[in-house]
Structure formats: C-alpha cells, structure tokens
Amino acid sequence: MAEGPGAVIPAQTKKTVTDNLKRVQDRIAEAAGRSKRTADDITLVAVTKTVELPVIRLLIEQGMRHFGENRVQQMVQRAAIMHEQYERRRTLGEGQSAPDDICWHMIGHLQRNKVGMMLPWIHMVHSVDSLRLAEEIAERGKKLGLPPIQILIQVNITEEPQKYGIPPAAALYLVEQLTTVEGITVVGLMAMGEATDDPETCRPYFARMYELFEEIRYEGVAGPHFRHLSMGMTQDYTIAIEEGATMVRVGSALFESEAE
Ligand SMILES: *Cc1c(COP(=O)(O)O)cnc(C)c1O
C-alpha cells in the first residue's frame, strides 16, 4: 500500500476498520461497565505495527489519537511523516483535518542505543524493564531538553523465561528507585497475558497485576502520576479491563476481518 499523502485505501478495508473500531469501542465500554467504570476511563492504544500509514490516517479521522508501535525505527519514521504532513496542512489553513495531539506509544522491547532517536516523538514508553534503561531514557531526555518522559514498568507477570519484563516481586523496589531519577516519571505498569486459545487463563495474571498496581499506589512511593495499568490485547482486552486495566493495546481486532 502506498505511503504518499494522496494514497487511498480500498473501500472494503475502510469498512472493515471502521466497523472493527466501533465494535472494539463498544466492547471496551461494556467491559468498563462491568468493572464499575466508563469508556472514558480506558485508553485504547491502536497497535499499528502491521498496517500502513493510510490506515493510521483513517483511524485519526475517526477520532483515534493513541498509537502503539513495537519498533523504534518504524515509530519514528511514521511519527515524523505524519507530523510533517499535518504541519503542511496547518500552513495551508486546513488545520481542522490536521490534529496536533497524536500520541505515540513504544510497546516493544527497547535497546538503549535507540532511545535517543525515539525520545523526541514519544508520548509514553510501556516497555521499561531495567534501571539502566530507565536511566538512559532520563539522561537522553534531559540532554534533549524534554520534559520528564512518561514510562511504564513492564512486569513479566506470567514469569515465562523467554519474556521481557521484571519479576513481579521486583516491581515495587524498581518503582521506588526510579522516583528519585530526574527526567522520567513512572506513570504505571505494563504486562502481557500468555498466548492462549482460552483467554480466561489470563484473568488470574491480570488480577495479580492489579493487586501489584494497587500495592504500589497504596505505598505512596510513586505519587499521583502513577495511575496507568497497560494490559490486554486482541485476545484478552475485555478480561483485562474487567480486572482493572486503564489502557489496552489492540491490533488485530482493529485490522483483520472477523472470522466468525
Ligand atoms: C502486537 C502487540 C499488541 C497487540 O496485539 P494484537 O493481538 O494484534 O492485538 C499488544 N502489545 C504488544 C506488546 C504487542 O507487541
């Protein structure tokens, strides 16, 4: 699919994505209701790693503002292109169709040597899982003169050895350590369930994450900014919300046609 500003997307793709977005938003609202909250309490991050820019633009037209990518290079490229296109539109007086409040989320494993190129474009980093990485983000951010970078601590709640994230038992201590680091603000926790055919198997993990999140809040070490719990993807986002997620990261459910 072409990436140029004039690129159009096929009518069928447009319909699929539009219908999917509506369905995901409805399901989010229902799940929020079941956990005594409303849709406004949940941030939907559209994970756009598998789609092209015209599809991202379509979502923006439909009011979406939060986008997640798992590779730094792709995120930076996309953020820069969108920024330039929208700047141009604003210069031409077409500002209504060129929002300046698009938020890019880094959700994938992050190498320290990529931090510098990412920071100017980033709204929130979901995948911080070491003191060294957090310190690198803080140092680079300060050098670039940026306000404190919002980070989430990634917890390996399923404790699978091949997965990124710190062990749950280490979360409180890491958050505590990071509160004294200038240049970052720890705004919450992030986790993934396990890949499964039965998403109910993820519920206990999400419940444990919520307990951990509450424990850290109760300890008062992280301050009022510590209020995000990023968990749940296509297979399990409604369950994650029922268990207390404030932010879900959804890709396939937005972009693939329903198999039913
Ligand atoms: C790809 C990805 C998602 C979204 O996955 P879907 O199953 O397509 O919804 C969420 N979180 C992370 C960390 C991802 O890499």
The ligand as a Gaussian input file, in Angstrom:
#p B3LYP/6-31G(d) Opt

LIG

0 1
 C        1.456000      -6.597000      18.847000
 C        1.272000      -6.224000      20.274000
 C       -0.002000      -5.964000      20.803000
 C       -1.282000      -6.106000      20.002000
 O       -1.520000      -7.434000      19.659000
 P       -2.892000      -7.910000      18.959000
 O       -3.021000      -9.320000      19.332000
 O       -2.687000      -7.688000      17.495000
 O       -3.977000      -7.061000      19.494000
 C       -0.094000      -5.585000      22.135000
 N        1.011000      -5.457000      22.911000
 C        2.255000      -5.705000      22.444000
 C        3.410000      -5.561000      23.362000
 C        2.422000      -6.092000      21.116000
 O        3.659000      -6.343000      20.662000

